[in-house]
Amino acid sequence: MIRGLVCLMVLMVAMLPSVAYAQHSELKKIRINPEAALEGKLSQYAEEVQFIPLAAAACQLTYILQLEVTDNHYVVLSKECNAVLIFTRAGDFHAKIDVAKNVFRFRLTNNRQNIEVISYPDVYVYDFDGRLQLQSKLGDRPHGQFGAIRFALDDAHDVYYNTSLKTSKDSLVYQLLVYRDGKLAKSLLPYPENYRFEFIDQLGFNNFSRVYTEEDKGAYYIRNYDYQVYHLTPSSVKPVYQFIFPLTMSLPGNFATDTALNGRRTTFMRENIDRLIYRINVFYRKDNLLFFSVSNHSYLYDLESSRLVNASKLTADSLSWYLPISETGINSRNGSVYVGFDGTWCYFSCFATSFYDRMNVERNKAGKFPEALEKFFSNRRNIRDDAVILVRVKFKNRIL
């Protein structure tokens, strides 16, 4: 039940309305057809693969809602047990932080030495041993059914995802509110004047991602009913990439502003979820490569060669000991989206039980599997539905 709900939320996450924008001179239009994406052997496109088994005592972990990577730890948010789970880089369980049900995001602070959790209006700061270091009040900030959702743009500026707080004389609700030193500094991206909010508009916790390019500042911003990726800074938000999909996969251009659809957008989405693309679900960039997920699959796009690869459907070969890198590789009917990116490695996850079954199928071909996997599954208690295999993939710098 919980797994199904969380997976549905990933598809629908943070689905916000699109409004008209003047094109920026740096906007890059990308025309692609996901159904025509390249496939092939994993070693054609990847340099290295690593497997890290994760299992937490007395806590279910089948879906990773958020993953953060530090020099010494993997930090994971599990909604199945409402906890932030801390693992060593070897995958050993280290600590658990219980969180409230309305917590759908955490962030790393103090040069990534602490873990901050907001259960509005309370703010909790923990160390990596799970010990509470500080508790404070957030004050009057945008918040909704999924708590207060904020992202650090730099040391002085935080941006909040907003669906209700009116902050300007025009009486409009703005999606993004930027605060400097605790005071409102900028309102960005107004909702259409007559837009009617639905439950799904509350899901904004996956709209932000870090920038790993030469500027290394600000954030990328993605949202519902919109195929553009925005670069967000403390003073501006501008579209930098626009994905153009075939018309048969695309929403009508006025989907967010058509008042006839008020109150019906969520229903329309659910009825057409297998046919239409509703948003870019995940987005990262490294140099000339774009990593993104749409409609339950993950892709690589080379900005120079304009080649598109379906990472979810790459065929396992000797590079990965013939083991799949995603759930799609285990069962073609399963979807798989990127669960994280650390600037070098992309991350997927697989269910431990089905992954173990695949190991048994491929054992003769692969010979010997990585020691971490053999050690993990030598303990029969780890062959269970509530553990995952975290998969790290380092893709090549170019798709030629």
Phi, psi and omega in degrees: 000308181294317181301317180296319179296316181295319179297320177297321180296327178297318180293326186259358194303134172055044186274099188248156187285150178264142175232169185282142178225148171287139182291138176272149184297338181265005181295127179256117178271131184237107180267116183219156173236105183305328181289343179256013182296148178294149172235210178121192182281146182303319184293346175293331189238348184239152179260326186204148178227138176227147179243130180234104178290137179234127175213127181251132179297134175057031178208131178283140175215093176245337178226131180266110180282326177213140177229130172235142184241128174242182180296332186241350189217156161253130180243125190232140173257122177247119177277345180292330175237012179048064182208150166266123183253134182245125179239154171287169179292345174276352179097002180284137178295134184243312183200162180227136176241111177288137181231165180287163182294337181269014178263118180235010179202149168229170173216156179267132182234179177053055182057039176065031178258348180228162180244122181252131180235131177252120168243089194310132006265014184268143177241128180241136178239128183238158169269180185280002169264006178081013182267133180292127181254329185203142173228134182211176177257140182281327186092187183284104181224159176303135177201160181211207183295339180251028176080197178266127184248112181225158183220136181277120177274327172198192185295337185251343188241132170243142174249137179248141173278131190229138175229002186216327187285122177266127188234003185229165182291340181280000177063018176272155172264127179258139183294324187237126177240121182260128179247138174242121180051040175087359181242142181297126182245333185201141173244128187229148175061083178287145170287154173305147188303321184256020182291133178258119184286143176239171182306320186294340178291346179284341189276076182251011190283351181245020184275344186251145173214153183291153175264127181243026181260188187299329180287328175047046177212162181072206182206162167268145181230131178229157185202174184288155176058028187211128180258018178257152173249132184249146170260123186249127175236174180301337185246352185202162170222128183221143177288132180244333176226137176234114177275129179245113182259162175305146182303327181293345179253356192256151174285154173301148184299334182257023187302322183276337186257348181290111183294340178295340180266000180304127181081357185239359186294320179297316179297316178301317181298313181297324182286338184238021188295334179273354186247326187243152176267127184258341181185170165275117186283321182218144178212132172220160174223139171224110181055243183265005180255135171253134175245124181209160179234135172220146174046047172074011175230159182243144189227159170241139177225129179266118183294334181273314183271349182059030179262140183243133180235136173273100182295331182293334186253013178292140183276125179298139176220200186298336179301326181248023183057031181063020178261145183290154177262353182209170178297329177298325179291338177274317179217118186298342179279347181274143174273166177204120178245156176300134176261353178179169178205135182246016182098342179228313184254139168266148184238135171238173173220150179228148176292136186298320185294311181290329177293319178296319177300320179292325176301318179295325179291321187264003188300316181296322181288319185280334184082265181243132180272166177305143184303324182298321179289315180299317180294318182297312185277353173292339173269108186299337180292343179275351177273082188211164185285339186256036172225156182229158170255115176278129184245122177257128180233126174258107181278155177295160185285342182223152172244106185249000000 
